[in-house]
Amino acid sequence: MGKPRLRMKTELNYRRGSTAHYCSQCNFYVSKFDVKLLDGTSSGIVQPRCRVIGLRNSRRYRINPDGICDKYDNSKYMSRLLGCGGR
């Protein structure tokens, strides 16, 4: 029943996020991915994606901004918060 889970999500242990870390804070997070139709035109639907899991048009590649996986990396995000300028 339901949609099958993407193998990459299983390999990366994609799950609900903890209280401190989320996909939306990760460097690989893409908040505004424009989903295309089969003929290549824009559908007008914008969904979050992950560069590690994949940037494809299938609904299986959609991620939850409140999730987390084993490839979580927020070094750039933390440097912006701390005011280090990404150094």
matplotlib code that plots the C-alpha trace (Angstrom):
import matplotlib.pyplot as plt

x = [0.0, 1.1, 4.1, 7.3, 10.2, 13.2, 16.3, 18.5, 16.3, 16.7, 20.5, 20.8, 18.5, 16.1, 13.7, 11.9, 14.2, 15.4, 14.7, 17.9, 18.6, 16.4, 16.7, 15.8, 19.1, 21.2, 23.6, 22.1, 18.5, 16.7, 13.6, 12.1, 12.4, 10.1, 8.5, 8.3, 5.6, 6.4, 6.8, 9.3, 7.1, 6.7, 3.8, 3.8, 4.3, 7.3, 8.4, 11.5, 14.3, 17.7, 20.8, 22.1, 18.8, 18.1, 16.6, 14.1, 10.5, 9.0, 7.1, 9.4, 12.2, 10.1, 11.5, 10.0, 11.9, 11.5, 13.3, 17.0, 19.4, 22.9, 24.4, 23.2, 25.7, 25.0, 28.5, 27.6, 24.3, 26.0, 28.7, 25.9, 24.2, 27.5, 28.5, 31.7, 30.9, 31.5, 35.2]
y = [0.0, 3.6, 4.7, 2.7, 4.2, 5.5, 3.3, 6.3, 7.4, 4.0, 4.0, 7.4, 6.5, 9.4, 9.9, 12.5, 15.1, 15.5, 18.6, 20.2, 19.4, 19.5, 19.1, 22.7, 23.7, 21.4, 22.7, 20.2, 21.4, 23.0, 24.7, 25.8, 23.0, 23.6, 20.3, 19.7, 17.9, 15.0, 17.3, 19.4, 22.4, 23.9, 22.6, 25.5, 23.2, 24.0, 21.4, 20.8, 18.5, 17.3, 17.4, 14.2, 12.2, 13.6, 16.4, 14.6, 15.3, 12.2, 12.6, 9.9, 12.5, 15.0, 15.5, 16.9, 20.0, 18.6, 15.4, 14.4, 11.9, 10.6, 13.0, 16.0, 18.9, 22.4, 23.9, 26.8, 27.4, 27.6, 30.0, 32.3, 32.2, 32.8, 35.7, 34.0, 34.7, 31.1, 31.0]
z = [0.0, -0.5, -2.5, -2.4, -0.5, -2.5, -2.0, -1.4, 1.5, 3.1, 2.6, 4.2, 7.1, 6.2, 9.2, 11.3, 12.6, 16.2, 18.2, 17.3, 13.6, 10.5, 6.7, 6.3, 8.1, 5.9, 3.2, 0.7, 1.2, -1.8, -0.6, -4.0, -6.6, -9.6, -10.5, -14.3, -16.3, -18.6, -21.6, -19.7, -19.0, -15.5, -13.5, -11.1, -8.1, -5.9, -3.4, -1.2, -2.4, -1.2, -3.5, -1.9, -2.3, -5.8, -7.7, -9.8, -10.6, -9.0, -5.7, -4.2, -4.2, -2.1, 1.4, 4.6, 5.9, 9.4, 8.5, 8.8, 7.3, 8.0, 5.4, 7.4, 7.2, 8.4, 8.6, 6.2, 8.0, 11.4, 10.1, 8.9, 12.2, 14.1, 11.8, 10.6, 6.9, 5.8, 6.7]

ax = plt.figure().add_subplot(projection="3d")
ax.plot(x, y, z, "-o")
ax.set_aspect("equal")
plt.show()
